[in-house]
Amino acid sequence: MMINFLTLKTETFGLDINDSSLKIIKLRRKRGFLQPVSYNEKKVKSGIIKDGIIQDEDGFVKIIKDAVATVKGEKLKTKYVIASLPEEKSFSQVIQMPKMKKGELKSAVLFEAENYIPLPIDRVYLDFQVIDPIVDHLDHLDVLIIAVEKTIVDSYISCLKQSGLVPIALEVETQAIARTLIKNETSSAPLALIDFGGNNTDFIVFSGHSIRFTSSIPISSQQMTEAISEKLDVDFKKAEEIKIKYGIDRQKKGGETDTASKAMAPILEDLIVQIKNYLDFYSDHNSHEHFSQKMGITKIILSGEGVNLKGIGDFFSQKLNIPVELGNPWINFSEKLKKFELPEVQKKSLSFITALGLALRGENNNFYHD
């Protein structure tokens, strides 16, 4: 979902917001190609944001101000921001519409969307995008609609403005993830993107030129750390160290490795079950994509802070019987980007996927201000 507010060109930065952290990325062209020049990451205290809903606006505003003021790299000289909206509070659907003139499409989409959105249309902000067809002989339009409840969007806008920022656009995080990980935002075959984050797991199906299906799964890497903490009776920090050290090692028996693996197993198995259900659902409902023959998911791309777990790629591949690879956050950047001025961004890039996608949104489009 994109909500655009301004009309004159300006510099922007990306702000990824979730229940447990804020992440900032600012891009700029240096030596002829685009690269990160500013970044930051700040923890969000428990309870300030819950399930994507801001509970403590004053506390949230304070964190935003601190994050902006203390960026690493170049100081932020712009107040214009593109921020994320929570996937778990959004609704997306690909619908089919008769071919019609552009001027007629908006009202027709609004009318048709009422059949798909589980809230009254006057209670949501709705955006839509006509999907370029994989084949060009269609007698209809495929349209991606995305909606978020107005009260949620308004609270994000309010906090950003109270922080001294000007929100140029708000975008559901799955759109930013796809923009970062899909080369030129085009795929000739269906792909699944799994962003295994600290608060939840975003599941995305992308094919052709667009997202086709999304879901937010309430399973996170943080839950695995908490399970290890409880099982081994250690604090959260120590449990995180154990998780990173051993990963998913199902070969070793006994000791911390075995105990940590057993603590994580039920969470991972639950995640696999839910992903399989979504893969099956997509397989049964993808006829609108108009491939020459029916195609299932050909590859899974992993991202998010949870994928630094040793063995997780092999685990997903074996359980789902689909090739799995780690996402390349720099696939849409110049091949000349070899040496990073901000090596920490490169090191942690898989956890900055959403922030990168938001920053790219600003660079790929001409936004303007007064």
Secondary structure by P-SEA (a helix, b strand, c coil): cccccccbbbbbbbbbbcccbbbbbbbbbcccbbbbcccbbbbbccccccccccccaaaaaaaaaaaaaccccccccccccccccccccbbbbbbbbccccccaaaaaaaaaacccccccccccbbbbbbcccccccccbbbbbbbbccaaaaaaaaaaaaaacccccccccaaaaaaaaccccccccbbbbbbbccccbbbbbbbccccccbbbbbcccaaaaaaaaaaaacccaaaaaaaaaaccccccccccaaaaaaaaaaaaaaaaaaaaaaaaaaaaaccccccccccccccbbbbbcccccccaaaaaaaaaacccccccccccccccccccccccccccccccaaaaaaaaaaaaacccccc
